[in-house]
């Protein structure tokens, strides 16, 4: 169709792929004089080598983490499955159902014994084990034997113990205010001595004195105020009482004057005179 006949050596490259299955498009630049050279034609060739090593290290670290996680998961599942299988009642150990037949001749051979039979056959079966039965034996751990003899301890020559050394080595017993498992009766002075209260110096804050003084002053002022209020209240009550008595005297004098037809006299200011008038008033 108008094409020129090409030479036998074709310039068409075959399709190639890399190790990951991707099409290698850079094969065209690795022909002719570049076939014996290293050609950098990909983006990863421009990335610094340190970054690549870090990524590779991170991948190895993640792979190691995944492997460790899988191993841990498998170990935990194994432990949990063992515990669950031991706790489930369906996993009861299978009892052996094999039975043995024993044939023997009894010593008593008579028609009245064993229905007159000369031989007997016994079927022997292993007794089943109760899975909920507590253990019959208590296993005690034997202390581990020493592998090598103990190291000899070198002591100085014995010396006589003085009284001071005995007092220095006298350690008082530990006395607790909370626990007394053996039920000892401990005197109170020993308890207080063990508590260490005698070693502490009691210091009273100055604010306590200030507080007590302030409370005393406030109490005195409150008492004075209460006394003053009661005094004023009494005076007001007396004045009210005198006013009412004067009104009553005025009314009594007015009534007396109306009966006698005499003009009412002025009310005296003296209290004793008013009292005398009230006393001498005739009662009808």
Secondary structure by P-SEA (a helix, b strand, c coil): ccccccccccccccccccccccccccccccccccccccccccccccccaaaaaaaaaaaaaaaaaaaaaaaaaaaaaaaaaaaaaaaccccccccccbbbbbbbbbccccccccccccbbbbbbbcccccccccccbbbbbccccccccccbbbbccbbbbcaaaaaaaccccccccccccccccccaaaaaaaaccccbbbbbbaaaaaaaaaaaaaaaaaaaaaaaaaaaaaaaaaaaaaaaaaaaaaaaaaaaaaaaccccccccccaaaaaaaaaacccc
